[in-house]
Structures are given as C-alpha cells and as structure tokens.
C-alpha cells in the first residue's frame, strides 16, 4: 500500500511601511498566461528547518534577506491536481535587498504592493492559490504565534 504524504511548503509574509513583498511569476499549472502573485513561498528541502526554508525561499524568489519574527499559521489546500499542500506561513521583517541576487526561474519581479493593489490583483484573479488571501487576512487581524511553537528535534 502506498503511503500518502502532503507537500510541506513555507511562505513568508513580509510587511514594511504599509506595503507587502510579493512574487510575480508564471505558474505552469495556471489555465491562463497571466502572471500570478504569491507571497515568497516554496518547498522545504531535505535537512532544512521550516524557518531556514522560509528565509531561503524569500531570498531565492525576491532577492531580499529577511528575519523570521513569528509564525502566522498553517494553511492546507488540496490543489486541482489532487496534491495536498501544508503551507507554514511566517511573518518576517526585511533586512537587506541583495540587488545582484539571481531569482528563481519563472520569477518576473518581486514588487512591494499596498493592500489596495493586492485587493485589485485578487479581484483580477491573479493569486497563485487560495492560500494567499488568508495569510493577509490573518496578519491584518493581528494573528501571530511565537516561533517556540515549532519544536525541531533534528
């Protein structure tokens, strides 16, 4: 019998001076050719902690080095291809932009957007997944959990 396992992913909500850091990219699974928006996000790699993955993915997708400050929440989605994703979202503060950083393939840009711009993008159907909006909503509602919530025994 084959054992089912979800895909473990991380996302980083980076907020600074009224704007949020996002990733504009092409999604191979999208039904349209329109670029989509997402928080910096990706899969956890072997022997990597959730926090290490969040910092790495943010740097690889945006060119920004961040400090993880808090855990925002766990978001679970079964995608149209029947793959289940467990997304651990973190709140981070930007430390420095690395202008020479090479971004992952498919990344168009890493814009800083206001909430109004994010809402307009959602209305236009530009969010990469249904997990994007709840991360913003939870952050704006003041949800935040200490990083000590995660106990890593590696």
C-alpha positions as a Markdown table, in Angstrom:
| # | Residue | x | y | z |
|---|---|---|---|---|
| 1 | Unk | 0.0 | 0.0 | 0.0 |
| 2 | Unk | 1.3 | 3.4 | -1.0 |
| 3 | Unk | 1.6 | 5.9 | 1.9 |
| 4 | Unk | 0.1 | 9.4 | 1.4 |
| 5 | Unk | 2.2 | 12.4 | 2.4 |
| 6 | Unk | 1.4 | 16.1 | 1.9 |
| 7 | Unk | 3.8 | 18.5 | 0.4 |
| 8 | Unk | 5.4 | 20.7 | 3.1 |
| 9 | Unk | 5.8 | 24.3 | 2.0 |
| 10 | Unk | 6.6 | 27.6 | 3.6 |
| 11 | Unk | 5.5 | 31.1 | 2.8 |
| 12 | Unk | 6.7 | 34.4 | 4.2 |
| 13 | Unk | 4.6 | 37.5 | 4.8 |
| 14 | Unk | 7.0 | 40.5 | 4.6 |
| 15 | Unk | 5.4 | 43.8 | 5.6 |
| 16 | Unk | 7.2 | 47.2 | 5.6 |
| 17 | Unk | 5.9 | 50.8 | 5.6 |
| 18 | Unk | 2.4 | 49.9 | 4.5 |
| 19 | Unk | 3.5 | 47.5 | 1.7 |
| 20 | Unk | 3.9 | 43.8 | 1.3 |
| 21 | Unk | 6.6 | 41.9 | -0.6 |
| 22 | Unk | 5.2 | 39.6 | -3.2 |
| 23 | Unk | 6.4 | 37.4 | -6.0 |
| 24 | Unk | 5.1 | 37.9 | -9.6 |
| 25 | Unk | 5.6 | 34.7 | -11.6 |
| 26 | Unk | 4.3 | 32.5 | -14.3 |
| 27 | Unk | 2.6 | 29.4 | -13.0 |
| 28 | Unk | 3.0 | 26.3 | -15.2 |
| 29 | Unk | -0.3 | 24.9 | -13.9 |
| 30 | Unk | -2.3 | 28.1 | -14.5 |
| 31 | Unk | -5.1 | 28.0 | -17.0 |
| 32 | Unk | -4.1 | 31.4 | -18.3 |
| 33 | Unk | -0.9 | 33.0 | -19.5 |
| 34 | Unk | -1.4 | 35.8 | -17.0 |
| 35 | Unk | 1.3 | 36.1 | -14.3 |
| 36 | Unk | 0.2 | 35.3 | -10.8 |
| 37 | Unk | 1.1 | 36.8 | -7.4 |
| 38 | Unk | 2.1 | 34.9 | -4.3 |
| 39 | Unk | 3.9 | 35.5 | -1.0 |
| 40 | Unk | 7.5 | 34.3 | -1.3 |
| 41 | Unk | 7.0 | 30.5 | -0.9 |
| 42 | Unk | 8.3 | 27.1 | -1.8 |
| 43 | Unk | 9.1 | 23.6 | -0.7 |
| 44 | Unk | 11.1 | 22.6 | 2.4 |
| 45 | Unk | 14.3 | 20.8 | 1.3 |
| 46 | Unk | 15.9 | 17.7 | 3.0 |
| 47 | Unk | 17.6 | 18.5 | 6.3 |
| 48 | Unk | 16.2 | 22.1 | 6.4 |
| 49 | Unk | 14.1 | 23.6 | 9.1 |
| 50 | Unk | 10.8 | 25.4 | 8.3 |
| 51 | Unk | 12.5 | 28.7 | 9.3 |
| 52 | Unk | 15.6 | 28.0 | 7.2 |
| 53 | Unk | 13.3 | 27.2 | 4.2 |
| 54 | Unk | 11.3 | 30.4 | 4.7 |
| 55 | Unk | 14.5 | 32.6 | 4.7 |
| 56 | Unk | 16.0 | 30.7 | 1.7 |
| 57 | Unk | 12.8 | 30.8 | -0.4 |
| 58 | Unk | 12.3 | 34.5 | 0.3 |
| 59 | Unk | 15.9 | 35.2 | -0.9 |
| 60 | Unk | 15.7 | 33.0 | -3.9 |
| 61 | Unk | 12.4 | 34.5 | -5.1 |
| 62 | Unk | 12.8 | 38.1 | -4.2 |
| 63 | Unk | 16.4 | 38.9 | -3.6 |
| 64 | Unk | 15.6 | 40.0 | 0.0 |
| 65 | Unk | 17.2 | 38.8 | 3.1 |
| 66 | Unk | 14.7 | 38.6 | 5.9 |
| 67 | Unk | 14.5 | 37.8 | 9.6 |
| 68 | Unk | 11.6 | 35.5 | 10.6 |
| 69 | Unk | 9.8 | 37.1 | 13.6 |
| 70 | Unk | 6.7 | 34.9 | 14.2 |
| 71 | Unk | 4.6 | 32.0 | 13.0 |
| 72 | Unk | 1.4 | 33.2 | 11.2 |
| 73 | Unk | -0.3 | 29.8 | 10.7 |
| 74 | Unk | -0.8 | 26.5 | 8.9 |
| 75 | Unk | -2.8 | 26.6 | 5.7 |
| 76 | Unk | -3.9 | 23.4 | 4.0 |
| 77 | Unk | -5.1 | 23.1 | 0.4 |
| 78 | Unk | -5.8 | 20.3 | -2.0 |
| 79 | Unk | -4.9 | 21.7 | -5.4 |
| 80 | Unk | -6.8 | 20.9 | -8.6 |
| 81 | Unk | -4.1 | 18.2 | -9.4 |
| 82 | Unk | -5.1 | 16.5 | -6.1 |
| 83 | Unk | -1.8 | 17.3 | -4.4 |
| 84 | Unk | -2.2 | 18.4 | -0.8 |
| 85 | Unk | -0.1 | 21.3 | 0.4 |
| 86 | Unk | 0.6 | 22.1 | 4.1 |
| 87 | Unk | 1.8 | 25.7 | 4.0 |
| 88 | Unk | 3.5 | 27.1 | 7.0 |
| 89 | Unk | 3.4 | 30.9 | 6.8 |
| 90 | Unk | 5.8 | 33.1 | 8.7 |
| 91 | Unk | 5.9 | 36.8 | 9.5 |
| 92 | Unk | 9.2 | 38.3 | 8.5 |
| 93 | Unk | 11.0 | 41.7 | 8.6 |
| 94 | Unk | 13.1 | 42.8 | 5.7 |
| 95 | Unk | 16.8 | 43.2 | 6.5 |
| 96 | Unk | 18.5 | 43.9 | 3.1 |
| 97 | Unk | 17.9 | 43.7 | -0.6 |
| 98 | Unk | 20.6 | 41.9 | -2.5 |
| 99 | Unk | 20.4 | 43.6 | -5.9 |
| 100 | Unk | 22.7 | 41.1 | -7.6 |
| 101 | Unk | 20.7 | 38.0 | -6.3 |
| 102 | Unk | 19.6 | 35.7 | -9.1 |
| 103 | Unk | 15.9 | 34.9 | -8.8 |
| 104 | Unk | 14.4 | 31.5 | -9.4 |
| 105 | Unk | 13.3 | 30.6 | -12.9 |
| 106 | Unk | 9.8 | 31.9 | -13.8 |
| 107 | Unk | 10.0 | 34.9 | -11.4 |
| 108 | Unk | 9.2 | 38.1 | -13.2 |
| 109 | Unk | 9.6 | 40.5 | -10.3 |
| 110 | Unk | 9.3 | 41.0 | -6.5 |
| 111 | Unk | 7.1 | 44.0 | -6.1 |
| 112 | Unk | 6.2 | 45.8 | -2.9 |
| 113 | Unk | 2.4 | 46.3 | -3.1 |
| 114 | Unk | -0.1 | 48.2 | -1.0 |
| 115 | Unk | -3.2 | 46.4 | 0.3 |
| 116 | Unk | -5.3 | 48.2 | -2.3 |
| 117 | Unk | -3.0 | 46.9 | -5.0 |
| 118 | Unk | -3.2 | 43.4 | -3.5 |
| 119 | Unk | -7.0 | 43.6 | -3.4 |
| 120 | Unk | -7.2 | 44.7 | -7.1 |
| 121 | Unk | -4.9 | 41.7 | -8.0 |
| 122 | Unk | -7.2 | 39.3 | -6.2 |
| 123 | Unk | -10.3 | 40.8 | -8.0 |
| 124 | Unk | -8.4 | 40.2 | -11.3 |
| 125 | Unk | -7.9 | 36.6 | -10.4 |
| 126 | Unk | -4.1 | 36.9 | -10.1 |
| 127 | Unk | -3.5 | 35.0 | -6.8 |
| 128 | Unk | -1.5 | 31.8 | -7.3 |
| 129 | Unk | -3.6 | 29.8 | -4.8 |
| 130 | Unk | -6.5 | 30.1 | -2.4 |
| 131 | Unk | -3.9 | 30.2 | 0.4 |
| 132 | Unk | -2.6 | 33.7 | -0.4 |
| 133 | Unk | -5.6 | 35.8 | 0.8 |
| 134 | Unk | -6.0 | 34.0 | 4.2 |
| 135 | Unk | -2.3 | 34.8 | 5.1 |
| 136 | Unk | -3.0 | 38.5 | 4.5 |
| 137 | Unk | -6.3 | 38.4 | 6.4 |
| 138 | Unk | -4.7 | 36.7 | 9.4 |
| 139 | Unk | -1.8 | 39.1 | 9.5 |
| 140 | Unk | -4.1 | 42.1 | 9.3 |
| 141 | Unk | -6.3 | 40.6 | 12.1 |
| 142 | Unk | -3.2 | 40.6 | 14.3 |
| 143 | Unk | -2.6 | 36.8 | 14.4 |
| 144 | Unk | 0.9 | 35.9 | 15.4 |
| 145 | Unk | 2.4 | 33.0 | 17.2 |
| 146 | Unk | 5.8 | 32.7 | 18.8 |
| 147 | Unk | 8.5 | 30.7 | 16.9 |
| 148 | Unk | 8.8 | 28.5 | 20.0 |
| 149 | Unk | 5.5 | 26.9 | 18.8 |
| 150 | Unk | 7.7 | 24.9 | 16.4 |
| 151 | Unk | 9.9 | 22.3 | 18.1 |
| 152 | Unk | 12.6 | 20.9 | 15.7 |
| 153 | Unk | 14.3 | 17.8 | 17.0 |
| 154 | Unk | 16.7 | 17.3 | 14.1 |
